[in-house]
Amino acid sequence: MSGTEWAAFFDRLERELDDAELIAEPWHPPTTPMPAEFADRARALLLRQQDRIADIRRQQDAVAHQLVTLRRVPDARADASAYLDVVG
């Protein structure tokens, strides 16, 4: 890949990271060594990806906690009596 192709490659990865709703298309790793001029950009992208992974793990933990809480609510029984307060 030329420098221009590497730039487009990083543009794509950054765009997918910026837009969580974006459907990532399959991609293939470059077949040529990365030019040294992209090293800082690659490191910055890696840090952002690691931050995103940590955010997703926190969200998964929160959802898991909510599911545990919801599962504690007993199921409604069809044969259970229902009372309606018509006075108060």
N, C-alpha and C positions, 0 to 999 in steps of 0.2 A: 504494500500500500504506500502510496505517496503521502507527503505531508497533508495534502488536501483530503485524501481519503481517510487518514487518521483523524483529521479535524471533524469530518462528517461522522465518523464512528463515535467520537466522544460527544458530539452534538446529540446524536441519537440516544446514547446512554443517559446523558444529562436531561434530555427532554422526557424520557421515560421515568426518571427519578422525580422530576418536577411535577409530573401529572400522574397521580396514583390511579386515576381512572383510565388512563391510556392502555390499550391492549398492546402488550409488547409482542411484536412479530419475532419469529425465530431469527436468530442471527448466527453468524459463524465467526469465530475468532480470526483476527488478521493472520495472514500467512507470512508476513514479513516482520522483522523486528520493529518495535516502536521507536520512532526518532526521539532522541534525547530531549528535544524541545517540548515534548508532551509529558515529561516525567512529573512536573508539578501538577499539571491538570489531572493526571491519573491518580496521584496521591490524594488530591482534593476530592475527586470523585469517590475514591475508596472510603474516605472519612465520612462523606455524606451517605454512602450506602450503609456503612456501619451504624450511623445515627438512625437511619430509616429502619434498619433491622431491630434496633433497640426499641424504637417507637412501636413497631408492630408487636413485639413481644409484650410490651406493657399493655397494649390494647387487647391482646389475647388473654393476658392474665385478668384484666378487668372483665372481659366477657365470661371467662371461666368462673369468676367469683359471682357474677350475676346469675349464671346458670345454676350454680350450687344453691344460691338463695331462692331462686324460683322453684327448684325441685323440692324445697322444704314445704311449700304450700301444698296442703293435702288436696287430693282430687275431690271434686263435688260428687256426692252420692245421689243417685236418682231417688232413693227411698228415704232420704233424710228430710226431716220436717223443716219447713221454712216458716218463720214467724215474721209478721208485719206489725209494726208498732203504729196503731191508728190513733192513739191517745196523745203521745208525746211529740 
